[in-house]
Amino acid sequence: MTSIAPLDPATATGRQREQRDAHVPSILMVLTVLTGARSWTLADGTQHPTGFWAEEFTVQHRVFTDAGAEVTIATLGGVSAIADELSLALAMNGNDPSKVEELRNYLDRCRGALASPLALSHVTPDEFDAVFTPGGNGPMQDLSVDTDTARIYEALLPDSSKVVASVCHGPASFISAGDGDGEWLFKGRRLTSFLNEEEAQVGFAAKTPWLLETIQEEQS
């Protein structure tokens, strides 16, 4: 086993510092973009309670932090983020009370970060290696029209060393992102998102002001 002796900052040469730093693994910096919406405006003007989908946040947050990544949570305007209560319903979790309890406990452990997230307008994209946006209906309300979310994607997506990822309704946040030529930033890319068929299955296809899959197809 090779040991690396600590360097004296006063006497170490630049080359010695480079050699030392090469043995220090870099920390993965992950930006998690969450909706701050509390309600989703349906086509008839009805306000439907919303938020982020609990499992889509907790699973990725646990995976990243367990791997040693530093996760920063950001929302539009730095407002606190809340889980959609529907995502914590027994019926949405296989009627498994232990799963719901686990989700609530994890959210409670993240309470501080969820209560005081970074404002998206204050995000410096090049400080992050990856951005992940969970779903829930909330992103359809706020992130779909947010220029700062678009700015972050526009900075990271063209860089092959960076990762842009999302799930469920999270790709609603992709809609306003464009490239330097005025084209949709994600044009020509293969995407996954909440499908029109799934929207119909949960009873919102006829109620939503627009369908995510349809919008993506139109922009592509």
mmCIF file of the C-alpha atoms, coordinates in Angstrom:
data_MODEL
# 
_entry.id   MODEL 
# 
loop_
_atom_site.group_PDB 
_atom_site.id 
_atom_site.type_symbol 
_atom_site.label_atom_id 
_atom_site.label_alt_id 
_atom_site.label_comp_id 
_atom_site.label_asym_id 
_atom_site.label_entity_id 
_atom_site.label_seq_id 
_atom_site.pdbx_PDB_ins_code 
_atom_site.Cartn_x 
_atom_site.Cartn_y 
_atom_site.Cartn_z 
_atom_site.occupancy 
_atom_site.B_iso_or_equiv 
_atom_site.pdbx_formal_charge 
_atom_site.auth_seq_id 
_atom_site.auth_comp_id 
_atom_site.auth_asym_id 
_atom_site.auth_atom_id 
_atom_site.pdbx_PDB_model_num 
ATOM 1   C CA . MET A 1 1   ? 0.000   0.000  0.000   1.00 0.00 ? 1   MET A CA 1 
ATOM 2   C CA . THR A 1 2   ? 1.310   3.412  -0.942  1.00 0.00 ? 2   THR A CA 1 
ATOM 3   C CA . SER A 1 3   ? 1.042   6.101  1.687   1.00 0.00 ? 3   SER A CA 1 
ATOM 4   C CA . ILE A 1 4   ? 0.982   9.808  0.898   1.00 0.00 ? 4   ILE A CA 1 
ATOM 5   C CA . ALA A 1 5   ? 2.789   11.985 3.395   1.00 0.00 ? 5   ALA A CA 1 
ATOM 6   C CA . PRO A 1 6   ? 1.173   15.328 4.213   1.00 0.00 ? 6   PRO A CA 1 
ATOM 7   C CA . LEU A 1 7   ? 2.794   18.295 2.534   1.00 0.00 ? 7   LEU A CA 1 
ATOM 8   C CA . ASP A 1 8   ? 3.999   21.424 4.243   1.00 0.00 ? 8   ASP A CA 1 
ATOM 9   C CA . PRO A 1 9   ? 2.169   24.219 2.403   1.00 0.00 ? 9   PRO A CA 1 
ATOM 10  C CA . ALA A 1 10  ? 5.099   26.555 3.022   1.00 0.00 ? 10  ALA A CA 1 
ATOM 11  C CA . THR A 1 11  ? 7.672   24.368 1.284   1.00 0.00 ? 11  THR A CA 1 
ATOM 12  C CA . ALA A 1 12  ? 5.748   22.175 -1.163  1.00 0.00 ? 12  ALA A CA 1 
ATOM 13  C CA . THR A 1 13  ? 6.376   22.846 -4.837  1.00 0.00 ? 13  THR A CA 1 
ATOM 14  C CA . GLY A 1 14  ? 3.554   23.267 -7.326  1.00 0.00 ? 14  GLY A CA 1 
ATOM 15  C CA . ARG A 1 15  ? 4.363   19.854 -8.814  1.00 0.00 ? 15  ARG A CA 1 
ATOM 16  C CA . GLN A 1 16  ? 4.203   18.227 -5.364  1.00 0.00 ? 16  GLN A CA 1 
ATOM 17  C CA . ARG A 1 17  ? 0.807   19.777 -4.725  1.00 0.00 ? 17  ARG A CA 1 
ATOM 18  C CA . GLU A 1 18  ? -0.447  18.542 -8.097  1.00 0.00 ? 18  GLU A CA 1 
ATOM 19  C CA . GLN A 1 19  ? 0.728   15.021 -7.297  1.00 0.00 ? 19  GLN A CA 1 
ATOM 20  C CA . ARG A 1 20  ? -0.976  15.133 -3.903  1.00 0.00 ? 20  ARG A CA 1 
ATOM 21  C CA . ASP A 1 21  ? -4.224  16.484 -5.323  1.00 0.00 ? 21  ASP A CA 1 
ATOM 22  C CA . ALA A 1 22  ? -4.262  13.774 -7.998  1.00 0.00 ? 22  ALA A CA 1 
ATOM 23  C CA . HIS A 1 23  ? -4.710  11.201 -5.216  1.00 0.00 ? 23  HIS A CA 1 
ATOM 24  C CA . VAL A 1 24  ? -7.644  13.036 -3.645  1.00 0.00 ? 24  VAL A CA 1 
ATOM 25  C CA . PRO A 1 25  ? -10.949 11.948 -5.234  1.00 0.00 ? 25  PRO A CA 1 
ATOM 26  C CA . SER A 1 26  ? -13.121 14.857 -6.276  1.00 0.00 ? 26  SER A CA 1 
ATOM 27  C CA . ILE A 1 27  ? -16.555 15.224 -4.716  1.00 0.00 ? 27  ILE A CA 1 
ATOM 28  C CA . LEU A 1 28  ? -19.462 14.909 -7.100  1.00 0.00 ? 28  LEU A CA 1 
ATOM 29  C CA . MET A 1 29  ? -21.548 18.057 -6.928  1.00 0.00 ? 29  MET A CA 1 
ATOM 30  C CA . VAL A 1 30  ? -25.226 17.421 -7.666  1.00 0.00 ? 30  VAL A CA 1 
ATOM 31  C CA . LEU A 1 31  ? -27.938 20.025 -8.070  1.00 0.00 ? 31  LEU A CA 1 
ATOM 32  C CA . THR A 1 32  ? -31.454 18.795 -7.309  1.00 0.00 ? 32  THR A CA 1 
ATOM 33  C CA . VAL A 1 33  ? -34.073 21.119 -8.774  1.00 0.00 ? 33  VAL A CA 1 
ATOM 34  C CA . LEU A 1 34  ? -37.403 20.858 -6.965  1.00 0.00 ? 34  LEU A CA 1 
ATOM 35  C CA . THR A 1 35  ? -40.731 22.453 -7.656  1.00 0.00 ? 35  THR A CA 1 
ATOM 36  C CA . GLY A 1 36  ? -41.828 24.984 -5.098  1.00 0.00 ? 36  GLY A CA 1 
ATOM 37  C CA . ALA A 1 37  ? -45.434 24.907 -6.293  1.00 0.00 ? 37  ALA A CA 1 
ATOM 38  C CA . ARG A 1 38  ? -48.218 24.138 -3.820  1.00 0.00 ? 38  ARG A CA 1 
ATOM 39  C CA . SER A 1 39  ? -50.953 23.966 -6.437  1.00 0.00 ? 39  SER A CA 1 
ATOM 40  C CA . TRP A 1 40  ? -51.315 23.147 -10.127 1.00 0.00 ? 40  TRP A CA 1 
ATOM 41  C CA . THR A 1 41  ? -53.744 25.200 -12.213 1.00 0.00 ? 41  THR A CA 1 
ATOM 42  C CA . LEU A 1 42  ? -55.945 22.876 -14.253 1.00 0.00 ? 42  LEU A CA 1 
ATOM 43  C CA . ALA A 1 43  ? -57.572 23.759 -17.572 1.00 0.00 ? 43  ALA A CA 1 
ATOM 44  C CA . ASP A 1 44  ? -60.790 24.965 -15.895 1.00 0.00 ? 44  ASP A CA 1 
ATOM 45  C CA . GLY A 1 45  ? -58.892 27.105 -13.401 1.00 0.00 ? 45  GLY A CA 1 
ATOM 46  C CA . THR A 1 46  ? -59.237 24.636 -10.547 1.00 0.00 ? 46  THR A CA 1 
ATOM 47  C CA . GLN A 1 47  ? -56.282 24.599 -8.157  1.00 0.00 ? 47  GLN A CA 1 
ATOM 48  C CA . HIS A 1 48  ? -55.085 21.054 -7.569  1.00 0.00 ? 48  HIS A CA 1 
ATOM 49  C CA . PRO A 1 49  ? -52.772 20.496 -4.547  1.00 0.00 ? 49  PRO A CA 1 
ATOM 50  C CA . THR A 1 50  ? -49.276 19.477 -5.619  1.00 0.00 ? 50  THR A CA 1 
ATOM 51  C CA . GLY A 1 51  ? -45.587 19.451 -4.744  1.00 0.00 ? 51  GLY A CA 1 
ATOM 52  C CA . PHE A 1 52  ? -42.698 17.145 -5.634  1.00 0.00 ? 52  PHE A CA 1 
ATOM 53  C CA . TRP A 1 53  ? -43.164 13.359 -5.723  1.00 0.00 ? 53  TRP A CA 1 
ATOM 54  C CA . ALA A 1 54  ? -41.693 12.045 -2.485  1.00 0.00 ? 54  ALA A CA 1 
ATOM 55  C CA . GLU A 1 55  ? -40.082 8.823  -3.714  1.00 0.00 ? 55  GLU A CA 1 
ATOM 56  C CA . GLU A 1 56  ? -38.541 10.511 -6.744  1.00 0.00 ? 56  GLU A CA 1 
ATOM 57  C CA . PHE A 1 57  ? -36.737 12.891 -4.422  1.00 0.00 ? 57  PHE A CA 1 
ATOM 58  C CA . THR A 1 58  ? -35.815 10.570 -1.567  1.00 0.00 ? 58  THR A CA 1 
ATOM 59  C CA . VAL A 1 59  ? -34.407 7.713  -3.652  1.00 0.00 ? 59  VAL A CA 1 
ATOM 60  C CA . GLN A 1 60  ? -32.045 9.862  -5.705  1.00 0.00 ? 60  GLN A CA 1 
ATOM 61  C CA . HIS A 1 61  ? -31.040 11.955 -2.690  1.00 0.00 ? 61  HIS A CA 1 
ATOM 62  C CA . ARG A 1 62  ? -30.135 8.829  -0.729  1.00 0.00 ? 62  ARG A CA 1 
ATOM 63  C CA . VAL A 1 63  ? -28.210 7.296  -3.634  1.00 0.00 ? 63  VAL A CA 1 
ATOM 64  C CA . PHE A 1 64  ? -26.175 10.433 -4.224  1.00 0.00 ? 64  PHE A CA 1 
ATOM 65  C CA . THR A 1 65  ? -25.397 11.173 -0.589  1.00 0.00 ? 65  THR A CA 1 
ATOM 66  C CA . ASP A 1 66  ? -24.566 7.552  0.209   1.00 0.00 ? 66  ASP A CA 1 
ATOM 67  C CA . ALA A 1 67  ? -22.073 7.691  -2.660  1.00 0.00 ? 67  ALA A CA 1 
ATOM 68  C CA . GLY A 1 68  ? -20.399 10.716 -1.096  1.00 0.00 ? 68  GLY A CA 1 
ATOM 69  C CA . ALA A 1 69  ? -21.873 13.340 -3.416  1.00 0.00 ? 69  ALA A CA 1 
ATOM 70  C CA . GLU A 1 70  ? -22.699 16.819 -2.183  1.00 0.00 ? 70  GLU A CA 1 
ATOM 71  C CA . VAL A 1 71  ? -26.330 17.582 -3.025  1.00 0.00 ? 71  VAL A CA 1 
ATOM 72  C CA . THR A 1 72  ? -27.681 21.116 -3.267  1.00 0.00 ? 72  THR A CA 1 
ATOM 73  C CA . ILE A 1 73  ? -31.439 21.630 -3.426  1.00 0.00 ? 73  ILE A CA 1 
ATOM 74  C CA . ALA A 1 74  ? -32.751 24.600 -5.385  1.00 0.00 ? 74  ALA A CA 1 
ATOM 75  C CA . THR A 1 75  ? -36.217 25.986 -6.102  1.00 0.00 ? 75  THR A CA 1 
ATOM 76  C CA . LEU A 1 76  ? -37.697 28.929 -7.957  1.00 0.00 ? 76  LEU A CA 1 
ATOM 77  C CA . GLY A 1 77  ? -37.207 31.943 -5.710  1.00 0.00 ? 77  GLY A CA 1 
ATOM 78  C CA . GLY A 1 78  ? -35.696 29.794 -2.965  1.00 0.00 ? 78  GLY A CA 1 
ATOM 79  C CA . VAL A 1 79  ? -39.156 28.940 -1.621  1.00 0.00 ? 79  VAL A CA 1 
ATOM 80  C CA . SER A 1 80  ? -39.477 25.885 0.589   1.00 0.00 ? 80  SER A CA 1 
ATOM 81  C CA . ALA A 1 81  ? -40.256 22.626 -1.197  1.00 0.00 ? 81  ALA A CA 1 
ATOM 82  C CA . ILE A 1 82  ? -42.986 20.264 -0.039  1.00 0.00 ? 82  ILE A CA 1 
ATOM 83  C CA . ALA A 1 83  ? -43.907 16.737 -1.037  1.00 0.00 ? 83  ALA A CA 1 
ATOM 84  C CA . ASP A 1 84  ? -47.203 16.127 -2.767  1.00 0.00 ? 84  ASP A CA 1 
ATOM 85  C CA . GLU A 1 85  ? -49.323 14.407 -0.126  1.00 0.00 ? 85  GLU A CA 1 
ATOM 86  C CA . LEU A 1 86  ? -50.689 12.133 -2.834  1.00 0.00 ? 86  LEU A CA 1 
ATOM 87  C CA . SER A 1 87  ? -47.203 10.679 -3.207  1.00 0.00 ? 87  SER A CA 1 
ATOM 88  C CA . LEU A 1 88  ? -47.356 9.651  0.439   1.00 0.00 ? 88  LEU A CA 1 
ATOM 89  C CA . ALA A 1 89  ? -50.745 7.965  0.191   1.00 0.00 ? 89  ALA A CA 1 
ATOM 90  C CA . LEU A 1 90  ? -50.871 4.242  0.896   1.00 0.00 ? 90  LEU A CA 1 
ATOM 91  C CA . ALA A 1 91  ? -52.449 3.544  -2.483  1.00 0.00 ? 91  ALA A CA 1 
ATOM 92  C CA . MET A 1 92  ? -49.490 5.160  -4.232  1.00 0.00 ? 92  MET A CA 1 
ATOM 93  C CA . ASN A 1 93  ? -47.008 3.074  -2.290  1.00 0.00 ? 93  ASN A CA 1 
ATOM 94  C CA . GLY A 1 94  ? -48.257 -0.461 -2.747  1.00 0.00 ? 94  GLY A CA 1 
ATOM 95  C CA . ASN A 1 95  ? -50.460 -0.175 0.361   1.00 0.00 ? 95  ASN A CA 1 
ATOM 96  C CA . ASP A 1 96  ? -47.256 -0.588 2.356   1.00 0.00 ? 96  ASP A CA 1 
ATOM 97  C CA . PRO A 1 97  ? -47.358 1.464  5.599   1.00 0.00 ? 97  PRO A CA 1 
ATOM 98  C CA . SER A 1 98  ? -43.672 0.827  6.249   1.00 0.00 ? 98  SER A CA 1 
ATOM 99  C CA . LYS A 1 99  ? -42.726 2.378  2.913   1.00 0.00 ? 99  LYS A CA 1 
ATOM 100 C CA . VAL A 1 100 ? -44.778 5.483  3.649   1.00 0.00 ? 100 VAL A CA 1 
ATOM 101 C CA . GLU A 1 101 ? -43.185 5.731  7.080   1.00 0.00 ? 101 GLU A CA 1 
ATOM 102 C CA . GLU A 1 102 ? -39.737 5.417  5.544   1.00 0.00 ? 102 GLU A CA 1 
ATOM 103 C CA . LEU A 1 103 ? -40.499 8.169  3.031   1.00 0.00 ? 103 LEU A CA 1 
ATOM 104 C CA . ARG A 1 104 ? -41.818 10.495 5.744   1.00 0.00 ? 104 ARG A CA 1 
ATOM 105 C CA . ASN A 1 105 ? -38.816 9.805  7.973   1.00 0.00 ? 105 ASN A CA 1 
ATOM 106 C CA . TYR A 1 106 ? -36.384 10.579 5.168   1.00 0.00 ? 106 TYR A CA 1 
ATOM 107 C CA . LEU A 1 107 ? -38.220 13.783 4.309   1.00 0.00 ? 107 LEU A CA 1 
ATOM 108 C CA . ASP A 1 108 ? -38.047 14.754 7.954   1.00 0.00 ? 108 ASP A CA 1 
ATOM 109 C CA . ARG A 1 109 ? -34.274 14.235 7.943   1.00 0.00 ? 109 ARG A CA 1 
ATOM 110 C CA . CYS A 1 110 ? -34.085 16.562 4.943   1.00 0.00 ? 110 CYS A CA 1 
ATOM 111 C CA . ARG A 1 111 ? -36.416 19.100 6.525   1.00 0.00 ? 111 ARG A CA 1 
ATOM 112 C CA . GLY A 1 112 ? -33.798 21.809 6.894   1.00 0.00 ? 112 GLY A CA 1 
ATOM 113 C CA . ALA A 1 113 ? -32.583 21.617 3.293   1.00 0.00 ? 113 ALA A CA 1 
ATOM 114 C CA . LEU A 1 114 ? -36.147 21.492 1.972   1.00 0.00 ? 114 LEU A CA 1 
ATOM 115 C CA . ALA A 1 115 ? -37.154 24.487 4.066   1.00 0.00 ? 115 ALA A CA 1 
ATOM 116 C CA . SER A 1 116 ? -34.247 26.689 2.924   1.00 0.00 ? 116 SER A CA 1 
ATOM 117 C CA . PRO A 1 117 ? -33.215 25.720 -0.597  1.00 0.00 ? 117 PRO A CA 1 
ATOM 118 C CA . LEU A 1 118 ? -30.970 27.758 -2.853  1.00 0.00 ? 118 LEU A CA 1 
ATOM 119 C CA . ALA A 1 119 ? -32.769 30.107 -5.227  1.00 0.00 ? 119 ALA A CA 1 
ATOM 120 C CA . LEU A 1 120 ? -32.405 28.931 -8.825  1.00 0.00 ? 120 LEU A CA 1 
ATOM 121 C CA . SER A 1 121 ? -31.396 32.467 -9.786  1.00 0.00 ? 121 SER A CA 1 
ATOM 122 C CA . HIS A 1 122 ? -28.342 32.096 -7.527  1.00 0.00 ? 122 HIS A CA 1 
ATOM 123 C CA . VAL A 1 123 ? -27.143 28.818 -9.064  1.00 0.00 ? 123 VAL A CA 1 
ATOM 124 C CA . THR A 1 124 ? -23.774 28.902 -10.839 1.00 0.00 ? 124 THR A CA 1 
ATOM 125 C CA . PRO A 1 125 ? -24.096 25.978 -13.276 1.00 0.00 ? 125 PRO A CA 1 
ATOM 126 C CA . ASP A 1 126 ? -20.386 25.277 -13.736 1.00 0.00 ? 126 ASP A CA 1 
ATOM 127 C CA . GLU A 1 127 ? -20.105 24.458 -10.031 1.00 0.00 ? 127 GLU A CA 1 
ATOM 128 C CA . PHE A 1 128 ? -22.135 21.269 -10.591 1.00 0.00 ? 128 PHE A CA 1 
ATOM 129 C CA . ASP A 1 129 ? -21.403 17.939 -12.226 1.00 0.00 ? 129 ASP A CA 1 
ATOM 130 C CA . ALA A 1 130 ? -25.038 16.901 -12.556 1.00 0.00 ? 130 ALA A CA 1 
ATOM 131 C CA . VAL A 1 131 ? -28.560 18.237 -12.267 1.00 0.00 ? 131 VAL A CA 1 
ATOM 132 C CA . PHE A 1 132 ? -31.540 16.083 -11.416 1.00 0.00 ? 132 PHE A CA 1 
ATOM 133 C CA . THR A 1 133 ? -35.179 17.167 -11.432 1.00 0.00 ? 133 THR A CA 1 
ATOM 134 C CA . PRO A 1 134 ? -37.811 14.940 -9.792  1.00 0.00 ? 134 PRO A CA 1 
ATOM 135 C CA . GLY A 1 135 ? -41.436 15.024 -10.833 1.00 0.00 ? 135 GLY A CA 1 
ATOM 136 C CA . GLY A 1 136 ? -44.814 15.392 -9.281  1.00 0.00 ? 136 GLY A CA 1 
ATOM 137 C CA . ASN A 1 137 ? -47.236 17.746 -11.028 1.00 0.00 ? 137 ASN A CA 1 
ATOM 138 C CA . GLY A 1 138 ? -45.489 20.758 -9.520  1.00 0.00 ? 138 GLY A CA 1 
ATOM 139 C CA . PRO A 1 139 ? -42.936 21.234 -12.338 1.00 0.00 ? 139 PRO A CA 1 
ATOM 140 C CA . MET A 1 140 ? -45.852 21.648 -14.763 1.00 0.00 ? 140 MET A CA 1 
ATOM 141 C CA . GLN A 1 141 ? -46.787 24.779 -12.798 1.00 0.00 ? 141 GLN A CA 1 
ATOM 142 C CA . ASP A 1 142 ? -43.508 26.562 -12.088 1.00 0.00 ? 142 ASP A CA 1 
ATOM 143 C CA . LEU A 1 143 ? -40.402 24.968 -13.617 1.00 0.00 ? 143 LEU A CA 1 
ATOM 144 C CA . SER A 1 144 ? -41.923 24.694 -17.098 1.00 0.00 ? 144 SER A CA 1 
ATOM 145 C CA . VAL A 1 145 ? -41.773 28.482 -17.457 1.00 0.00 ? 145 VAL A CA 1 
ATOM 146 C CA . ASP A 1 146 ? -38.712 29.257 -15.347 1.00 0.00 ? 146 ASP A CA 1 
ATOM 147 C CA . THR A 1 147 ? -35.857 30.924 -17.204 1.00 0.00 ? 147 THR A CA 1 
ATOM 148 C CA . ASP A 1 148 ? -33.265 30.091 -14.530 1.00 0.00 ? 148 ASP A CA 1 
ATOM 149 C CA . THR A 1 149 ? -33.938 26.366 -14.791 1.00 0.00 ? 149 THR A CA 1 
ATOM 150 C CA . ALA A 1 150 ? -33.545 26.751 -18.554 1.00 0.00 ? 150 ALA A CA 1 
ATOM 151 C CA . ARG A 1 151 ? -30.282 28.656 -18.026 1.00 0.00 ? 151 ARG A CA 1 
ATOM 152 C CA . ILE A 1 152 ? -28.865 25.781 -15.969 1.00 0.00 ? 152 ILE A CA 1 
ATOM 153 C CA . TYR A 1 153 ? -29.761 23.186 -18.583 1.00 0.00 ? 153 TYR A CA 1 
ATOM 154 C CA . GLU A 1 154 ? -28.348 25.379 -21.344 1.00 0.00 ? 154 GLU A CA 1 
ATOM 155 C CA . ALA A 1 155 ? -25.019 25.518 -19.512 1.00 0.00 ? 155 ALA A CA 1 
ATOM 156 C CA . LEU A 1 156 ? -24.745 21.822 -18.604 1.00 0.00 ? 156 LEU A CA 1 
ATOM 157 C CA . LEU A 1 157 ? -26.327 19.839 -21.452 1.00 0.00 ? 157 LEU A CA 1 
ATOM 158 C CA . PRO A 1 158 ? -23.776 20.704 -24.185 1.00 0.00 ? 158 PRO A CA 1 
ATOM 159 C CA . ASP A 1 159 ? -20.935 19.589 -21.862 1.00 0.00 ? 159 ASP A CA 1 
ATOM 160 C CA . SER A 1 160 ? -20.430 15.833 -22.283 1.00 0.00 ? 160 SER A CA 1 
ATOM 161 C CA . SER A 1 161 ? -18.790 15.637 -18.864 1.00 0.00 ? 161 SER A CA 1 
ATOM 162 C CA . LYS A 1 162 ? -22.010 16.782 -17.178 1.00 0.00 ? 162 LYS A CA 1 
ATOM 163 C CA . VAL A 1 163 ? -25.252 14.907 -16.537 1.00 0.00 ? 163 VAL A CA 1 
ATOM 164 C CA . VAL A 1 164 ? -28.779 16.265 -16.968 1.00 0.00 ? 164 VAL A CA 1 
ATOM 165 C CA . ALA A 1 165 ? -31.458 13.904 -15.684 1.00 0.00 ? 165 ALA A CA 1 
ATOM 166 C CA . SER A 1 166 ? -35.119 13.978 -14.783 1.00 0.00 ? 166 SER A CA 1 
ATOM 167 C CA . VAL A 1 167 ? -38.058 11.657 -14.186 1.00 0.00 ? 167 VAL A CA 1 
ATOM 168 C CA . CYS A 1 168 ? -41.858 11.579 -14.460 1.00 0.00 ? 168 CYS A CA 1 
ATOM 169 C CA . HIS A 1 169 ? -43.201 15.166 -14.803 1.00 0.00 ? 169 HIS A CA 1 
ATOM 170 C CA . GLY A 1 170 ? -39.757 16.600 -14.097 1.00 0.00 ? 170 GLY A CA 1 
ATOM 171 C CA . PRO A 1 171 ? -39.000 17.023 -17.834 1.00 0.00 ? 171 PRO A CA 1 
ATOM 172 C CA . ALA A 1 172 ? -41.670 19.721 -17.877 1.00 0.00 ? 172 ALA A CA 1 
ATOM 173 C CA . SER A 1 173 ? -38.738 21.833 -16.726 1.00 0.00 ? 173 SER A CA 1 
ATOM 174 C CA . PHE A 1 174 ? -37.048 21.191 -20.094 1.00 0.00 ? 174 PHE A CA 1 
ATOM 175 C CA . ILE A 1 175 ? -39.702 23.030 -22.069 1.00 0.00 ? 175 ILE A CA 1 
ATOM 176 C CA . SER A 1 176 ? -38.349 26.579 -21.874 1.00 0.00 ? 176 SER A CA 1 
ATOM 177 C CA . ALA A 1 177 ? -34.692 25.655 -22.524 1.00 0.00 ? 177 ALA A CA 1 
ATOM 178 C CA . GLY A 1 178 ? -33.288 26.799 -25.868 1.00 0.00 ? 178 GLY A CA 1 
ATOM 179 C CA . ASP A 1 179 ? -29.920 26.824 -27.601 1.00 0.00 ? 179 ASP A CA 1 
ATOM 180 C CA . GLY A 1 180 ? -28.012 29.684 -29.175 1.00 0.00 ? 180 GLY A CA 1 
ATOM 181 C CA . ASP A 1 181 ? -29.822 29.199 -32.486 1.00 0.00 ? 181 ASP A CA 1 
ATOM 182 C CA . GLY A 1 182 ? -33.284 29.540 -30.986 1.00 0.00 ? 182 GLY A CA 1 
ATOM 183 C CA . GLU A 1 183 ? -33.993 25.819 -31.144 1.00 0.00 ? 183 GLU A CA 1 
ATOM 184 C CA . TRP A 1 184 ? -35.315 23.755 -28.267 1.00 0.00 ? 184 TRP A CA 1 
ATOM 185 C CA . LEU A 1 185 ? -32.263 22.563 -26.341 1.00 0.00 ? 185 LEU A CA 1 
ATOM 186 C CA . PHE A 1 186 ? -33.476 18.956 -26.244 1.00 0.00 ? 186 PHE A CA 1 
ATOM 187 C CA . LYS A 1 187 ? -34.491 18.745 -29.910 1.00 0.00 ? 187 LYS A CA 1 
ATOM 188 C CA . GLY A 1 188 ? -33.334 15.472 -31.480 1.00 0.00 ? 188 GLY A CA 1 
ATOM 189 C CA . ARG A 1 189 ? -32.665 13.783 -28.141 1.00 0.00 ? 189 ARG A CA 1 
ATOM 190 C CA . ARG A 1 190 ? -34.446 10.703 -26.827 1.00 0.00 ? 190 ARG A CA 1 
ATOM 191 C CA . LEU A 1 191 ? -36.357 11.553 -23.661 1.00 0.00 ? 191 LEU A CA 1 
ATOM 192 C CA . THR A 1 192 ? -38.445 9.772  -21.087 1.00 0.00 ? 192 THR A CA 1 
ATOM 193 C CA . SER A 1 193 ? -41.281 11.488 -19.264 1.00 0.00 ? 193 SER A CA 1 
ATOM 194 C CA . PHE A 1 194 ? -44.831 11.032 -18.037 1.00 0.00 ? 194 PHE A CA 1 
ATOM 195 C CA . LEU A 1 195 ? -46.840 9.795  -21.025 1.00 0.00 ? 195 LEU A CA 1 
ATOM 196 C CA . ASN A 1 196 ? -50.260 10.926 -22.265 1.00 0.00 ? 196 ASN A CA 1 
ATOM 197 C CA . GLU A 1 197 ? -51.485 7.387  -21.638 1.00 0.00 ? 197 GLU A CA 1 
ATOM 198 C CA . GLU A 1 198 ? -50.333 7.576  -18.036 1.00 0.00 ? 198 GLU A CA 1 
ATOM 199 C CA . GLU A 1 199 ? -51.999 10.979 -17.632 1.00 0.00 ? 199 GLU A CA 1 
ATOM 200 C CA . ALA A 1 200 ? -55.245 9.407  -18.821 1.00 0.00 ? 200 ALA A CA 1 
ATOM 201 C CA . GLN A 1 201 ? -54.834 6.512  -16.391 1.00 0.00 ? 201 GLN A CA 1 
ATOM 202 C CA . VAL A 1 202 ? -54.607 8.875  -13.414 1.00 0.00 ? 202 VAL A CA 1 
ATOM 203 C CA . GLY A 1 203 ? -57.547 10.946 -14.624 1.00 0.00 ? 203 GLY A CA 1 
ATOM 204 C CA . PHE A 1 204 ? -55.789 14.186 -15.595 1.00 0.00 ? 204 PHE A CA 1 
ATOM 205 C CA . ALA A 1 205 ? -55.535 13.941 -19.383 1.00 0.00 ? 205 ALA A CA 1 
ATOM 206 C CA . ALA A 1 206 ? -58.796 15.872 -19.866 1.00 0.00 ? 206 ALA A CA 1 
ATOM 207 C CA . LYS A 1 207 ? -58.042 18.294 -17.032 1.00 0.00 ? 207 LYS A CA 1 
ATOM 208 C CA . THR A 1 208 ? -54.471 19.418 -17.623 1.00 0.00 ? 208 THR A CA 1 
ATOM 209 C CA . PRO A 1 209 ? -53.957 22.602 -19.682 1.00 0.00 ? 209 PRO A CA 1 
ATOM 210 C CA . TRP A 1 210 ? -51.315 20.768 -21.711 1.00 0.00 ? 210 TRP A CA 1 
ATOM 211 C CA . LEU A 1 211 ? -49.842 17.284 -21.985 1.00 0.00 ? 211 LEU A CA 1 
ATOM 212 C CA . LEU A 1 212 ? -46.130 16.844 -21.417 1.00 0.00 ? 212 LEU A CA 1 
ATOM 213 C CA . GLU A 1 213 ? -45.613 14.144 -24.038 1.00 0.00 ? 213 GLU A CA 1 
ATOM 214 C CA . THR A 1 214 ? -47.492 16.187 -26.653 1.00 0.00 ? 214 THR A CA 1 
ATOM 215 C CA . ILE A 1 215 ? -45.466 19.329 -25.974 1.00 0.00 ? 215 ILE A CA 1 
ATOM 216 C CA . GLN A 1 216 ? -42.194 17.403 -26.228 1.00 0.00 ? 216 GLN A CA 1 
ATOM 217 C CA . GLU A 1 217 ? -43.233 15.861 -29.525 1.00 0.00 ? 217 GLU A CA 1 
ATOM 218 C CA . GLU A 1 218 ? -44.214 19.274 -30.908 1.00 0.00 ? 218 GLU A CA 1 
ATOM 219 C CA . GLN A 1 219 ? -40.923 20.848 -29.871 1.00 0.00 ? 219 GLN A CA 1 
ATOM 220 C CA . SER A 1 220 ? -38.872 17.972 -31.284 1.00 0.00 ? 220 SER A CA 1 
# 
